[in-house]
Amino acid sequence: METFADYILSEKDFIAKLEIVYYLQKKKKIFFDNSVILKAEIARLFIEEMKLDVDENLVLTACLLYACKKNILSHDLDKIKRYAIEGAEYLREIGFDERFCKICSEVNRYKGDENREKESDILELVDNFGGLVLDRPERKGYPIDEALNLIENRNLKDKNNRYLDKFKVFMSLKEGAVA
């Protein structure tokens, strides 16, 4: 019997994958909004343009689902720290394997894994970047250069993210294309 995980991972078309998650959100009330789509699109472009040696389909699926248990209204720091781990537990229940769930739970550094998956580093970058450039109720989004500076010198200071330098190059290429 095919699981939800088998179904969505077998779908290679990005737009169709978005539709699948949209309907899962309607049925199961998972977190899915425009910020999720933006982050997944940034990840897609980053992987393709920088020719990263990762399974793009796996990363994009993880981008769409890692925050499935995020509560946008939560101001409880413990809940914020747990959403990725709770999301990974839910994803395991709907058929995703241990590695996929590990990738999703490592989007932030709260789990404390020493041996992070390389795909987790991509999720971490797009999650941080998207969270900084998007407007929030309490603040305007940061300009791209400020967001990259904050990621490097605050959010990931003293952390080993194997793709940080490539992400900075990628964003400088994108920023130059927009200017």
Residue frames as a rotation matrix with the C-alpha (Angstrom) as fourth column:
MET 1
0.577 0.817 0.000 0.00
0.817 -0.577 0.000 0.00
0.000 0.000 -1.000 0.00
GLU 2
-0.205 -0.644 0.737 1.34
0.621 -0.668 -0.411 3.43
0.757 0.373 0.537 -0.97
THR 3
-0.039 0.112 -0.993 1.90
0.918 -0.388 -0.080 5.94
-0.394 -0.915 -0.088 1.84
PHE 4
0.931 0.309 -0.196 1.51
0.245 -0.925 -0.291 9.69
-0.271 0.223 -0.937 1.61
ALA 5
0.232 -0.935 -0.268 5.31
-0.331 -0.335 0.882 9.88
-0.915 -0.116 -0.387 1.65
ASP 6
-0.431 -0.355 0.830 5.54
0.563 0.612 0.555 7.58
-0.705 0.706 -0.064 -1.39
TYR 7
0.434 0.745 0.507 2.89
0.878 -0.224 -0.423 9.61
-0.201 0.628 -0.752 -3.16
ILE 8
0.941 -0.029 -0.336 4.44
-0.045 -0.998 -0.039 13.05
-0.334 0.052 -0.941 -2.70
LEU 9
0.040 -0.999 -0.033 8.03
-0.324 -0.044 0.945 11.90
-0.945 -0.028 -0.325 -3.21
SER 10
-0.270 -0.105 0.957 7.07
0.727 0.630 0.274 10.21
-0.631 0.770 -0.093 -6.48
GLU 11
0.798 0.554 0.239 5.67
0.587 -0.622 -0.519 13.52
-0.138 0.554 -0.821 -7.75
LYS 12
-0.215 -0.975 0.059 8.52
0.941 -0.190 0.281 15.33
-0.262 0.116 0.958 -9.50
ASP 13
-0.146 0.237 0.960 6.58
0.578 -0.767 0.277 18.37
0.803 0.596 -0.025 -10.74
PHE 14
-0.917 -0.338 -0.212 7.03
0.365 -0.496 -0.788 21.25
0.161 -0.800 0.578 -8.27
ILE 15
-0.638 0.738 0.218 3.60
-0.698 -0.674 0.241 22.81
0.325 0.002 0.946 -8.90
ALA 16
0.195 0.703 -0.684 1.85
-0.218 0.711 0.668 19.47
0.956 0.019 0.292 -8.48
LYS 17
-0.400 -0.435 -0.806 3.81
0.692 0.434 -0.577 18.93
0.601 -0.789 0.128 -5.26
LEU 18
-0.973 0.093 0.210 2.57
-0.186 -0.857 -0.480 22.33
0.136 -0.506 0.852 -4.02
GLU 19
-0.170 0.981 -0.096 -1.01
-0.737 -0.062 0.673 21.28
0.655 0.186 0.733 -4.76
ILE 20
0.051 0.136 -0.989 -0.57
0.335 0.931 0.145 18.05
0.941 -0.339 0.002 -2.82
VAL 21
-0.762 -0.387 -0.519 0.64
0.611 -0.164 -0.774 19.95
0.215 -0.907 0.361 0.26
TYR 22
-0.790 0.547 0.276 -2.14
-0.533 -0.836 0.131 22.51
0.302 -0.044 0.952 -0.17
TYR 23
0.155 0.904 -0.399 -4.76
-0.468 0.423 0.776 19.75
0.870 0.066 0.488 0.01
LEU 24
-0.180 -0.283 -0.942 -2.98
0.683 0.653 -0.326 18.10
0.708 -0.703 0.076 2.95
GLN 25
-0.979 -0.193 0.063 -3.13
0.107 -0.754 -0.648 21.48
0.172 -0.627 0.759 4.71
LYS 26
-0.375 0.916 0.145 -6.88
-0.761 -0.393 0.516 21.70
0.530 0.083 0.844 4.10
LYS 27
0.347 0.553 -0.757 -7.48
-0.129 0.828 0.545 18.16
0.929 -0.092 0.359 5.31
LYS 28
0.278 -0.347 -0.896 -5.04
0.809 0.587 0.024 17.88
0.517 -0.732 0.444 8.23
LYS 29
0.970 0.196 0.144 -4.60
0.109 -0.880 0.463 21.56
0.218 -0.433 -0.875 9.22
ILE 30
0.209 -0.961 -0.181 -0.82
0.947 0.153 0.284 21.56
-0.245 -0.231 0.942 8.82
PHE 31
0.316 -0.205 -0.926 1.10
0.011 -0.975 0.220 24.82
-0.949 -0.079 -0.306 8.51
PHE 32
-0.331 -0.386 0.861 1.39
0.896 0.157 0.415 25.87
-0.295 0.909 0.293 4.88
ASP 33
0.653 0.505 -0.565 1.44
0.295 -0.856 -0.424 29.46
-0.697 0.110 -0.708 3.67
ASN 34
0.968 -0.236 0.089 3.20
-0.006 -0.376 -0.927 31.66
0.252 0.896 -0.365 1.13
SER 35
0.402 -0.873 0.278 6.38
-0.895 -0.310 0.321 31.73
-0.194 -0.378 -0.905 3.22
VAL 36
0.219 -0.266 0.939 6.69
-0.072 0.955 0.288 27.96
-0.973 -0.131 0.190 2.75
ILE 37
0.812 0.141 0.566 6.36
0.530 0.229 -0.817 28.34
-0.244 0.963 0.111 -1.01
LEU 38
0.839 -0.541 0.049 8.94
-0.487 -0.789 -0.373 31.17
0.241 0.290 -0.926 -1.08
LYS 39
0.205 -0.801 0.562 11.46
-0.778 0.214 0.590 29.14
-0.593 -0.559 -0.580 0.92
ALA 40
0.335 -0.034 0.941 10.97
0.313 0.947 -0.077 26.09
-0.889 0.321 0.328 -1.30
GLU 41
0.946 0.026 0.322 11.42
0.316 -0.274 -0.908 28.21
0.065 0.961 -0.267 -4.42
ILE 42
0.589 -0.799 0.122 14.62
-0.808 -0.584 0.075 29.73
0.011 -0.143 -0.990 -3.02
ALA 43
0.095 -0.530 0.843 15.88
-0.389 0.759 0.522 26.22
-0.916 -0.377 -0.134 -2.26
ARG 44
0.661 0.221 0.717 14.99
0.493 0.593 -0.637 25.04
-0.566 0.775 0.283 -5.79
LEU 45
0.945 -0.305 0.116 16.83
-0.114 -0.642 -0.758 27.93
0.306 0.703 -0.642 -7.42
PHE 46
0.401 -0.825 0.399 19.81
-0.868 -0.203 0.454 27.56
-0.293 -0.528 -0.797 -5.07
ILE 47
0.220 -0.278 0.935 20.18
-0.023 0.957 0.290 23.84
-0.975 -0.086 0.204 -5.80
GLU 48
0.742 0.162 0.651 19.79
0.594 0.292 -0.750 24.24
-0.311 0.943 0.121 -9.55
GLU 49
0.920 -0.340 0.194 21.93
-0.158 -0.775 -0.612 27.33
0.359 0.533 -0.767 -10.10
MET 50
0.274 -0.861 0.428 24.74
-0.951 -0.178 0.252 26.32
-0.141 -0.476 -0.868 -7.76
LYS 51
0.284 -0.099 -0.954 24.60
-0.533 0.811 -0.243 22.71
0.797 0.577 0.178 -9.02
LEU 52
-0.170 -0.277 0.946 24.52
-0.979 0.160 -0.130 21.26
-0.115 -0.947 -0.299 -5.52
ASP 53
-0.605 -0.142 -0.784 24.99
-0.345 0.933 0.098 17.53
0.718 0.330 -0.613 -5.18
VAL 54
-0.777 0.488 0.398 21.74
-0.314 0.248 -0.916 16.76
-0.546 -0.837 -0.039 -3.36
ASP 55
-0.649 0.682 0.338 18.46
0.760 0.553 0.343 15.08
0.047 0.479 -0.877 -4.21
GLU 56
-0.941 0.248 0.231 16.45
-0.207 -0.960 0.186 18.14
0.268 0.127 0.955 -5.27
ASN 57
-0.106 0.963 -0.248 13.11
-0.126 0.235 0.964 16.34
0.986 0.134 0.096 -5.00
LEU 58
0.026 0.030 -0.999 13.88
0.869 0.494 0.037 15.28
0.495 -0.869 -0.013 -1.42
VAL 59
-0.833 -0.414 -0.368 14.95
0.543 -0.738 -0.400 18.80
-0.107 -0.533 0.840 -0.41
LEU 60
-0.774 0.583 0.247 11.93
-0.361 -0.727 0.585 20.47
0.521 0.363 0.773 -1.99
THR 61
0.124 0.825 -0.552 9.55
0.222 0.519 0.825 18.02
0.967 -0.225 -0.119 -0.34
ALA 62
-0.195 -0.286 -0.938 11.27
0.968 0.101 -0.232 18.64
0.161 -0.953 0.257 3.00
CYS 63
-0.982 -0.164 0.093 11.01
0.157 -0.984 -0.079 22.42
0.105 -0.063 0.993 2.43
LEU 64
-0.404 0.905 0.130 7.28
-0.364 -0.289 0.885 22.09
0.839 0.311 0.447 1.93
LEU 65
0.441 0.699 -0.563 6.73
0.104 0.583 0.806 19.91
0.891 -0.414 0.184 5.00
TYR 66
-0.475 -0.717 -0.510 9.34
0.544 0.215 -0.811 20.56
0.691 -0.663 0.288 7.70
ALA 67
-0.958 0.108 0.264 7.21
-0.252 -0.752 -0.609 23.31
0.133 -0.650 0.748 9.31
CYS 68
-0.431 0.863 -0.263 3.98
0.105 0.337 0.936 21.31
0.896 0.376 -0.236 9.17
LYS 69
0.200 0.506 -0.839 3.51
0.891 0.262 0.370 21.58
0.407 -0.822 -0.399 12.96
LYS 70
-0.859 -0.509 0.053 4.52
0.462 -0.816 -0.346 25.22
0.220 -0.273 0.937 13.24
ASN 71
0.247 0.908 -0.338 2.06
0.963 -0.270 -0.022 27.43
-0.111 -0.320 -0.941 15.09
ILE 72
-0.213 -0.360 0.908 2.24
0.646 -0.749 -0.146 30.89
0.733 0.556 0.392 13.57
LEU 73
0.476 0.504 0.721 0.57
-0.165 -0.754 0.636 32.49
0.864 -0.422 -0.275 16.60
SER 74
0.703 -0.201 -0.682 2.79
0.662 0.534 0.526 30.86
0.258 -0.821 0.509 19.21
HIS 75
0.486 -0.592 0.643 4.87
-0.520 -0.787 -0.332 33.11
0.702 -0.173 -0.690 21.44
ASP 76
0.862 -0.157 0.483 5.88
-0.332 0.545 0.770 30.13
-0.384 -0.824 0.417 23.60
LEU 77
0.135 -0.920 -0.368 9.63
-0.990 -0.140 -0.013 29.67
-0.040 0.366 -0.930 23.08
ASP 78
-0.483 -0.284 0.828 9.47
-0.394 0.915 0.083 25.98
-0.782 -0.286 -0.554 24.01
LYS 79
0.481 0.740 0.470 6.78
0.209 0.423 -0.881 25.40
-0.851 0.522 0.049 21.35
ILE 80
0.783 -0.267 -0.561 8.85
-0.610 -0.507 -0.609 27.29
-0.122 0.819 -0.560 18.79
LYS 81
-0.253 -0.961 0.115 11.86
-0.935 0.273 0.225 25.14
-0.247 -0.051 -0.968 19.62
ARG 82
-0.457 0.113 0.882 9.80
-0.158 0.966 -0.205 21.92
-0.876 -0.233 -0.423 19.29
TYR 83
0.426 0.813 -0.397 7.86
-0.591 -0.083 -0.803 22.50
-0.686 0.576 0.445 16.05
ALA 84
0.027 -0.466 -0.884 10.47
-0.957 0.243 -0.157 20.89
0.288 0.851 -0.440 13.79
ILE 85
-0.916 -0.365 0.164 10.79
-0.400 0.850 -0.342 17.82
-0.015 -0.379 -0.925 16.02
GLU 86
-0.280 0.902 0.328 6.99
-0.161 0.293 -0.943 17.51
-0.947 -0.316 0.063 16.34
GLY 87
0.409 0.381 -0.829 6.71
-0.846 -0.181 -0.501 17.92
-0.341 0.907 0.249 12.57
ALA 88
-0.485 -0.673 -0.558 9.25
-0.805 0.592 -0.014 15.14
0.340 0.442 -0.830 12.03
GLU 89
-0.833 0.250 0.493 7.23
-0.146 0.760 -0.633 12.85
-0.533 -0.599 -0.597 14.32
TYR 90
0.221 0.963 -0.151 4.07
-0.376 -0.059 -0.925 13.60
-0.900 0.261 0.349 12.33
LEU 91
0.217 -0.205 -0.955 5.89
-0.976 -0.020 -0.217 13.01
0.025 0.979 -0.204 9.03
ARG 92
-0.859 -0.510 0.053 7.09
-0.512 0.852 -0.109 9.64
0.011 -0.121 -0.993 10.34
GLU 93
-0.433 0.787 0.440 3.45
-0.096 0.445 -0.890 8.75
-0.896 -0.427 -0.117 11.10
ILE 94
0.592 0.719 -0.365 2.42
-0.420 -0.112 -0.901 9.44
-0.688 0.686 0.235 7.49
GLY 95
0.919 -0.096 0.382 5.14
0.283 0.835 -0.472 7.24
-0.273 0.542 0.795 6.03
PHE 96
0.679 -0.734 0.011 8.37
-0.518 -0.490 -0.700 9.21
0.519 0.470 -0.714 5.71
ASP 97
0.517 -0.565 -0.643 11.59
0.552 0.795 -0.254 7.37
0.655 -0.224 0.722 6.50
GLU 98
0.589 -0.315 -0.744 13.99
0.730 -0.186 0.657 8.19
-0.346 -0.931 0.121 9.34
ARG 99
-0.497 -0.857 0.136 16.44
0.831 -0.426 0.358 10.11
-0.249 0.291 0.924 7.15
PHE 100
-0.277 0.484 0.830 13.75
0.498 -0.667 0.555 12.39
0.822 0.567 -0.056 5.73
CYS 101
0.763 0.619 -0.186 12.44
0.444 -0.293 0.847 13.08
0.469 -0.729 -0.499 9.24
LYS 102
0.215 -0.791 -0.573 15.97
0.858 -0.127 0.497 13.76
-0.466 -0.599 0.651 10.47
ILE 103
-0.621 -0.405 0.672 16.48
0.725 -0.622 0.296 16.29
0.298 0.670 0.679 7.67
CYS 104
0.141 0.797 0.588 13.26
0.327 -0.598 0.732 18.06
0.934 0.089 -0.345 8.64
SER 105
0.830 0.207 -0.518 14.02
0.542 -0.077 0.837 18.08
0.133 -0.975 -0.176 12.36
GLU 106
-0.034 -0.949 -0.312 17.47
0.907 -0.160 0.389 19.58
-0.419 -0.270 0.867 11.74
VAL 107
0.349 0.223 0.910 16.11
0.715 -0.691 -0.105 22.75
0.606 0.687 -0.401 10.10
ASN 108
0.637 -0.224 0.738 17.10
-0.535 -0.818 0.213 24.55
0.556 -0.530 -0.640 13.29
ARG 109
-0.324 -0.904 -0.279 19.81
-0.298 0.378 -0.877 23.67
0.898 -0.200 -0.392 15.78
TYR 110
0.083 0.433 0.897 17.47
-0.971 -0.167 0.171 22.89
0.224 -0.886 0.407 18.68
LYS 111
0.922 0.278 -0.270 17.75
-0.246 0.958 0.148 19.12
0.300 -0.069 0.951 18.27
GLY 112
0.497 -0.803 0.330 21.51
-0.748 -0.203 0.632 19.27
-0.441 -0.561 -0.701 18.72
ASP 113
0.913 -0.179 0.368 22.62
0.307 0.894 -0.328 16.69
-0.270 0.412 0.870 16.15
GLU 114
0.125 -0.953 -0.276 26.35
-0.222 -0.298 0.928 16.61
-0.967 -0.055 -0.249 15.56
ASN 115
-0.797 -0.409 0.444 26.15
0.258 0.435 0.863 14.70
-0.546 0.803 -0.241 12.27
ARG 116
0.025 0.839 -0.544 23.75
-0.332 -0.506 -0.796 16.89
-0.943 0.201 0.266 10.33
GLU 117
0.189 0.155 0.970 22.47
0.815 0.526 -0.243 15.86
-0.548 0.836 -0.027 6.93
LYS 118
-0.833 -0.552 0.039 23.66
0.468 -0.666 0.581 18.08
-0.295 0.502 0.813 4.07
GLU 119
-0.361 0.793 0.491 20.05
0.588 -0.215 0.780 18.67
0.724 0.570 -0.389 3.04
SER 120
0.423 0.482 -0.767 19.36
0.906 -0.251 0.341 20.05
-0.028 -0.839 -0.543 6.53
ASP 121
-0.451 -0.673 -0.586 21.93
0.595 -0.716 0.365 22.77
-0.665 -0.184 0.724 5.92
ILE 122
-0.849 0.233 0.475 19.97
0.335 -0.458 0.823 23.91
0.409 0.858 0.311 2.86
LEU 123
0.188 0.970 -0.152 16.72
0.726 -0.034 0.687 23.96
0.661 -0.240 -0.711 4.84
GLU 124
0.146 -0.210 -0.967 18.44
0.895 -0.388 0.219 25.91
-0.421 -0.897 0.131 7.61
LEU 125
-0.835 -0.538 -0.116 19.64
0.426 -0.765 0.482 28.58
-0.348 0.353 0.868 5.17
VAL 126
-0.656 0.624 0.424 16.33
0.249 -0.351 0.903 29.07
0.712 0.698 0.075 3.37
ASP 127
0.299 0.760 -0.577 14.41
0.853 0.058 0.518 29.04
0.427 -0.647 -0.631 6.65
ASN 128
-0.123 -0.441 -0.889 16.68
0.776 -0.602 0.190 31.69
-0.619 -0.666 0.416 8.15
PHE 129
-0.946 -0.301 0.120 16.77
0.301 -0.681 0.667 33.78
-0.120 0.667 0.735 4.99
GLY 130
-0.378 0.888 0.263 13.01
0.455 -0.069 0.888 33.63
0.806 0.455 -0.378 4.40
GLY 131
0.320 0.499 -0.805 12.32
0.938 -0.049 0.343 34.45
0.131 -0.865 -0.484 8.03
LEU 132
-0.324 -0.544 -0.774 14.51
0.642 -0.727 0.242 37.53
-0.695 -0.419 0.585 7.82
VAL 133
-0.984 -0.143 0.104 13.46
0.171 -0.628 0.759 39.01
-0.043 0.765 0.642 4.46
LEU 134
-0.287 0.950 0.121 9.72
0.608 0.083 0.790 38.58
0.740 0.301 -0.602 4.94
ASP 135
-0.440 0.267 0.858 7.69
-0.577 -0.816 -0.042 41.16
0.688 -0.513 0.513 6.83
ARG 136
-0.563 0.318 -0.763 6.39
0.697 0.679 -0.231 40.11
0.445 -0.662 -0.604 10.23
PRO 137
0.538 0.839 0.079 3.75
0.651 -0.473 0.594 41.76
0.536 -0.268 -0.801 12.39
GLU 138
0.729 -0.253 -0.636 6.45
0.511 -0.417 0.752 43.15
-0.455 -0.873 -0.175 14.67
ARG 139
-0.068 -0.818 -0.571 8.93
-0.126 -0.561 0.818 44.31
-0.990 0.128 -0.065 11.98
LYS 140
0.722 0.147 -0.676 9.58
-0.664 -0.128 -0.737 44.91
-0.195 0.981 0.005 8.31
GLY 141
0.860 -0.442 0.256 11.64
0.487 0.861 -0.147 42.37
-0.156 0.250 0.956 6.42
TYR 142
0.239 -0.877 -0.417 15.37
-0.003 -0.430 0.903 42.99
-0.971 -0.214 -0.105 6.20
PRO 143
0.587 -0.198 -0.785 17.09
-0.806 -0.231 -0.545 43.88
-0.074 0.953 -0.295 2.93
ILE 144
0.907 -0.187 -0.378 18.97
0.029 0.922 -0.386 40.94
0.421 0.339 0.841 1.39
ASP 145
-0.002 -0.998 0.056 22.44
-0.029 -0.056 -0.998 42.14
1.000 -0.004 -0.029 2.39
GLU 146
-0.253 -0.019 0.967 21.37
-0.917 -0.314 -0.246 42.70
0.309 -0.949 0.062 6.01
ALA 147
0.777 0.592 0.213 19.65
-0.627 0.754 0.195 39.31
-0.045 -0.285 0.957 6.13
LEU 148
0.661 -0.602 -0.448 22.80
0.180 0.707 -0.684 37.56
0.729 0.372 0.575 4.88
ASN 149
-0.324 -0.781 0.535 24.89
-0.379 -0.411 -0.829 39.47
0.867 -0.471 -0.163 7.41
LEU 150
0.087 0.446 0.891 22.54
-0.996 0.007 0.094 38.44
0.036 -0.895 0.445 10.24
ILE 151
0.941 0.234 -0.246 22.59
-0.253 0.966 -0.048 34.81
0.226 0.107 0.968 9.13
GLU 152
0.352 -0.894 -0.275 26.37
0.254 0.375 -0.892 34.72
0.901 0.244 0.359 9.01
ASN 153
-0.543 -0.739 0.399 27.21
-0.068 -0.435 -0.898 36.82
0.837 -0.515 0.186 12.07
ARG 154
-0.402 0.453 0.795 24.32
-0.915 -0.209 -0.344 36.08
0.010 -0.866 0.499 14.42
ASN 155
0.579 0.811 0.082 22.05
-0.812 0.583 -0.027 33.16
-0.070 -0.051 0.996 13.53
LEU 156
0.943 -0.242 -0.229 24.79
0.160 0.932 -0.325 30.79
0.292 0.270 0.917 12.33
LYS 157
0.325 -0.861 0.390 27.77
-0.800 -0.470 -0.372 32.34
0.504 -0.192 -0.842 14.09
ASP 158
-0.464 -0.671 0.579 30.12
-0.863 0.489 -0.124 29.55
-0.200 -0.557 -0.806 15.18
LYS 159
0.391 0.605 0.694 27.93
-0.263 0.796 -0.545 26.99
-0.882 0.031 0.470 13.38
ASN 160
-0.757 -0.653 0.016 29.13
-0.213 0.270 0.939 24.84
-0.617 0.708 -0.344 10.52
ASN 161
0.526 0.843 0.111 26.72
-0.062 0.167 -0.984 25.16
-0.848 0.511 0.140 7.61
ARG 162
-0.235 -0.761 0.605 28.46
0.524 0.425 0.738 23.62
-0.818 0.491 0.299 4.61
TYR 163
-0.051 0.284 0.957 26.51
0.991 -0.106 0.084 25.73
0.126 0.953 -0.276 2.12
LEU 164
0.481 0.306 -0.821 26.66
0.557 -0.831 0.016 29.20
-0.677 -0.465 -0.570 3.73
ASP 165
-0.404 -0.713 -0.573 29.40
-0.044 -0.610 0.791 30.55
-0.914 0.345 0.215 1.45
LYS 166
-0.867 0.143 0.478 27.70
0.498 0.285 0.819 29.17
-0.020 0.948 -0.318 -1.67
PHE 167
0.153 0.984 -0.094 24.39
0.984 -0.161 -0.078 30.66
-0.092 -0.081 -0.993 -0.51
LYS 168
0.223 -0.152 -0.963 26.00
0.225 -0.953 0.202 34.08
-0.949 -0.262 -0.178 -0.16
VAL 169
-0.844 -0.527 -0.104 27.41
-0.021 -0.161 0.987 33.77
-0.537 0.835 0.125 -3.70
PHE 170
-0.554 0.721 0.416 24.02
0.826 0.414 0.384 32.62
0.105 0.556 -0.824 -4.98
MET 171
0.404 0.762 -0.506 22.23
0.813 -0.552 -0.183 35.56
-0.419 -0.338 -0.843 -3.35
SER 172
-0.167 -0.507 -0.846 24.77
-0.045 -0.853 0.520 38.04
-0.985 0.125 0.119 -4.71
LEU 173
-0.952 -0.106 0.286 24.15
0.260 0.212 0.942 36.62
-0.161 0.971 -0.175 -8.20
LYS 174
-0.154 0.980 0.125 20.39
0.981 0.137 0.136 36.91
0.117 0.144 -0.983 -7.70
GLU 175
0.328 0.246 -0.912 20.65
0.529 -0.848 -0.038 40.41
-0.782 -0.470 -0.408 -6.30
GLY 176
-0.614 -0.638 -0.466 22.77
-0.087 -0.532 0.843 41.45
-0.785 0.557 0.271 -9.29
ALA 177
-0.808 0.371 0.458 20.20
0.583 0.386 0.715 39.98
0.089 0.844 -0.528 -11.68
VAL 178
0.203 0.943 -0.263 17.44
0.970 -0.231 -0.077 42.03
-0.133 -0.239 -0.962 -10.04
ALA 179
-0.015 -0.283 -0.959 19.36
0.375 -0.891 0.257 45.33
-0.927 -0.356 0.120 -9.99
